[in-house]
Amino acid sequence: MSGDATTAAPGPTDATGDTRRLRVMIAADTFPPDVNGAATFAEQLAVGLAERGHEVHVVAPASSSHHGTFDEEHQGVTLVVHRLKSYKWPLHAWLRFVWPWSVRKWTGPILDAVRPDVLHIQSHVVIGRGIVHEAKERGIRVVATNHFMPENLLEYTPFGKWTLPIALKIAWNDAAKTYRQADTITTPTNLAADYLRRAIAGQQVLAISCGIDATRYVARPGRPPGNDVVFVGRVAPEKNLDVLVRAMALLPGSLGATLSIVGDGEMIPKLTALAKELGLEDRVRFLGFVSDEDKRTALTNATVFAMPSTAELQSISSLEGMASGLPVVAADSMALPHLIDGNGYLFAPGDEHDLAAKLEAVLTASDADYTAMRDRSLAMIEAHDINRTLSTFEALYRGETVA
């Protein structure tokens, strides 16, 4: 299936040509400066809607001890962000959370002051759960988007492996209670939608791509001079970056291949030690958290994008790699197979030997074959255009039908 064409399209009711300005409230448990796919989507949604002339308010945890309502600049656009008092999660490098019992007390007055046409929650975990109750009591339309994989969050809880199945069941039951209150439920891909439908007992779920503004990325006209493998994202356990580092050690030395890991996270010390153990100190670079401009430069200069994660509901960073004209080598897991169709290769999850073989296939491809993969990535990204995503959500906010 080419690129997992997941963006639902506005239906016949769009013929009304309704372009009235909306007052939209986006509620998220993670928002920049957090660096992760859900935070990135929430930000680009808010920015895109504001650029279209809508009044946008964001409710999110405070990123420090300072909380309140602020005018914040995001991607050159000023957004009104209501930052709720939050606390650092002790088992995670950067995650902050709001006490669940305080959410309704704080968000009710915000809803009364703003009086949004629609509330769009980005998860059910804490803020989403509480604010949905307040919105429903006020008759406000609710759209819910799920970026949540309990398996990812449970990495940072004290649950033992023997309790994991029970914890997962509880987590999905909790999600269902919140999402069933929404007027519309969405998630980024068809696979994720199927997964969510099973988890919440047959509720209708629309697959709408997170989208990406491909105009922000630069694809080289030809093959880059080096052989740089690049990963962009959180350096977290579920990304399985140890598999990628081990695969680098299996590549022929004659390729002179290097690995650039763009992002920050708690696994950097362990991965640094692993690279040293494998004799890769001079071939593996940890760039840490970088600006959007530097991230785009790293992508433009790379040869291939690698994504070894096995818990991706879409993978915005893989879309960024495709928008930069890169072939992609990804784990054959969750939504990633929908991003591979003539533009790269899938490898067996957790298998560094298979990953190394697929990376070598890209790095040793003829110029013609490499260019064909590059062009295919650029063609596939068109299905994930952010403007299509924004138009679809605008229709949902107005209560219109989307197919």
N, C-alpha and C positions, 0 to 999 in steps of 0.2 A: 504494500500500500504506500503510495508515494507521499512521504513526508507526513503521514498521519493527518489528513486534511480535517482537522478537528474543529475549526472555527465555525460554529453555527452561524447561519446567515439570517438577517432580518427577513421576516415573512411578509405575506401580502399586506398586512396592516401598515407596512412602511409607506404604502402609497398615499397615506394621509399627509406625508411631508412635514410631520411635526418636528419643528426645530426650536421649540421654546427652550429658554434657558432653565436648566435644572439646578436644584440645590442638593448636592450629593454629599453624604457622609460616609467615609471609608473607615472601618474599624479593623485594626490589625494588631496582633500580638507581637509582631516584629516589623520594624520599619527603619529605614536608614537613620543613623549610621550603621545599623546592623547590615552585615553582608551575607545574604542568602537569597535563594530564588524567590521566596514569598515576599521578602522585603523589597526586592527589585521590582517585582510585578506591582505591588501596591503603590510604589513610588511612580512608576511609569504610567500607571492608570490614572493616578491623581494629577500628574503633570499633563498628560494627554487631554484629560477632561477639562482642565483649567485652560489649556491652550485653545480649546474649542469654545470657550466662553462661558462654561458652567461655573457655578460657585461651589468650591470643593473644600470640605473640612475633613481632617484626618484625626482619628482618635487612636492613640498608641501609647505604649509605656514610655515613661521618661527615660532618656538615655543616660541620665546621671541623677544626682540628688535634686536637680532643679526640675520642678514640675509646674504646670500651668498651661496657659494658652499663648502660643508664640507664632509670629510670622517667620517662617523658615524658607530659605531658598533651596530649591531642589531642581537640578538640571536647568538653572537659569529662570525658574518660575517661582514666584512667591506663593506659598501655601499656608493656610491657617491650620496649625497642628495643635491639638489638645493633648498635652502630655500628662498622663496619669502617674501619680506617685508609684515608684517601682523599686524593686529590690533585686540584687544580683543573685542568680541561682548558684548555689555553692558548688554544684557538680559540673558546671559548664564554664567555658572560658569567658563568654561575653553575655550570655542570655540573661535578660532581666524580666521580671514578672510582676504583675499587680496582684495584690491579695484578692482572691475571688469574691469575698464577701463585701469588698468595698466598691466593686465595679458598678453595680446598680445605683448606689448612692451618688457616685460621681458622674455617671453618664446620663442619668435622668435629667438633671438640670442643663446639661449640654444640649440634649435633644430639645428641651423646652426653649432654650435660647436660640438655637439655630433653626429649628422647625424644618428639617430636611424633607425633600420629596421622596427620597429613598435612602435606606441604609444598606451599605454593601460590606458584609463582614468577610474577612479573609481567613478565618479559622473559627473553631468552636471552643478553643482551649480555655481561655479565661475571659478576655475582653469580649469576644464574640458571643459567648454564652450569656454573659450578663446583660449586654446592651440589647440583645435580641428581645429579651423579656420587656425591657423598657420601651422599645420601638413598637412591639405588638400592642402594648397597652395604650399607645397613642395613635394607633391606626396607621403607622408608617410602613410603607412597602419595604420588604426585606429581600435582598439578593444575597446568597451565600456562595462563596467560592472556596473549595477545599484544596489546600496545598499540603495537607497533613498526612504523614505516614507515621502511625504510632510506633513502628519499629525504630524510626529515627529518634523520636523523643525519649523512648524508653532506654536508649543508650545512656542517658544522663540521669537515671533514677537508680535507687539502691536495690531494685528487684533482681533476684537471682534468676539464672536461666530456667530453673525448674518452675518458676512462677510466671514466666513470660507469656505462655498461651493464655493464662487467666487474665493477666494484665492487658493483653491485646484485646481480648473480648470485652473487658470493662471499658477500655478506651474507645472502641468502636460503638458500643452501646451508648456511651456518653455523647459521642459525636452525633449519633442518630437523633437523640433528644433535641439537640439544638437545630440541626438541619431540617427537621420536620416542621419547624416553625417558620421556615423561609417560604416566600412566595415562589422563588426560583432557586434551584441549586445548580452550580456549575463546577467544573473541574477542567484542568488543561487539556486532557487527551481522551480519546475514545476508550483506551485501556483503563485509564484512571476512572472514567465514568462507570465502566462495567464493574470495576473493583468496588467503587462507592455504592453502586446500586445493590450489590450483594451484601455489603456491610450494613446498609440501612434499609434492608427489606423492601426492595423494589420501588423505591421512590424514583420519580423521573429526575434524571440528571443530564444536563446539557454539557457537551464537550466544547469548550471555547479556548482556543490557544491563548497562552499568556501574551503572545505577540512580541514583536521586536521591531525597532525602528532601524531597518537595514541601512538607511542613509547615513547613520552615524559611524558605520564601519567601512574600512577600506580593504579591498581585495587587490593583491598584486596582479599585474597583468600577466605575469608568467611565474615560473618556479623560483622560489627563493634560493640564494646561493648555498645556504647551509642545510643541515638536517636537524632542525630543532623541533622536538615534540613539546607541545604545550598543554597544560591543564589549567583551567580557571575555575575557582570555586573555593568553598570552605575546606580547609585542611582538617577534616573530621574523620572519625573512624569509619562511618558508613560509605565514605568515598573510595575506600580500598586502595589508597595510593601506595601502600606497600607493594601491591601487585605490580603497579606501574614501575616503581623503582627497581624491583627485581627483574622485570622484563627488560629494562634498559641494560642491565648487566649481561643479558643474553644476546644482545645485538652484536653483529660483527664489528670489531674495532675499526675496520676499514671504512665504515660509514661515518665515523666521527660524530655520531649522534649525541645530541645534548637534550636535556629535559629542563623546561622552565615551569615551575609550579607557582602560579599567580594566585595569591590568597593567603589568608592567615588562619590559624587554628591550632588546637591543642596537640595535634599530631606532629607538628614540625620537629620538636626535639627527637622523637622516636625515628622519624624519617631521615633526619640528618645523621643520626647514629647508624641507621641502616645503609645509607649511601656511603658512609665512611667504611663500614664493614665490608661492603662490596667493592671498594676501591673506586667509587664514583664521585669523589669529592669535587673533581674538576669538571664533571659532566652534568651534575644536578644542581640547579640554581633555585633557591627559595626566595622569590621576590617579595613575599609578604603582601600586606595590604597596599595597593597602589591606586592612583587616581584613575578615573575612567579613561582619560587620554592615554596614560601609560599602559593600561590594560589593552586598549585597542591597538596600540603600537606593538605590544607583545604578540597579539594575534596576527597582525599583518605580517610580521617578520617570521612567523613560525612556518613549518612545513606541514604539520599534521596536528590535529586536535585529538587528545585521548581522554576518554571518560570511562574509568573503571568502576564507577558506582553501580550498586545493584538496587537502589531505592529511589529512582528518579520518576516523578510523576510527569515531568516533561523535560527538564534540563535546559533552562534559559542559557546557561553558559555554552552548551553544545550548539544552540541556535546562534549564539554570538560567533562561535567558530565557523559555522556555515556561512554566516553573513560576511565573514572575512575571507571567504573563498577557500577554506581549508577542507581537505578530506578529513573524515572523522573515523576513528577507530573506537568502538564503544562496546561495553558489556552487553551480552544478549540477555537483557533482563528488564522487566517492567516496561516503561515507555520508550526506552532507547532504540529498540529495533525499528520503530516507526520513523526514526530519523535517518536510517541507512537504506538507501536505494540507489546503488550505482555511484555513490559519493564516498565510499569507504568500505569498512569491514566491521563485522561483529566478531567478538571472541567469546570463548566459554568463560563465564564469570569465575573469577578467582584463579584462573589458569595463566600464570605468567609466561609459560612457553607459547601458548596460543596467541597471547597478546603480542609477544615479541615477533612471532611469525607474521602477524597482520601488520604491525608497524613496519617491519622490513619490507613487506609487499608494497606499501605506499612509498617508502623511502627509496626503493630500487625500481619503482615504476618508470616506464619510458616517459619522456616529456609529453607525448601525445596522451598517454593513459592518465598521467597526473593532471593534465589540463582538463581532461574529460571529467575527472572526479571533482575538480575545482568548479567547473561550470555547472555540474549537477547540484552541488551544494548551493550555489547561488540561485539556481532555478527553484530548488525545493523551498528556499526560505520565503519565497513570495507568498506561499500559503499561510505564513505566519506574520503577515504584515500587521503592524500595530494599529493602523487606521481601520482595518477590518474588525479587529478586536474591539476598538473603541465604539465603532458604529453598532456592533452587536449589543454591547452593554448599554448604550444609550437606548436602544429599542427595549431592552428588558426593564430598564429603569422606568420607562413610560408605560409599562404593562403590555407592550406589543408582543405579538407572537414571533418566535424565531424558529427556524426549522433545524 
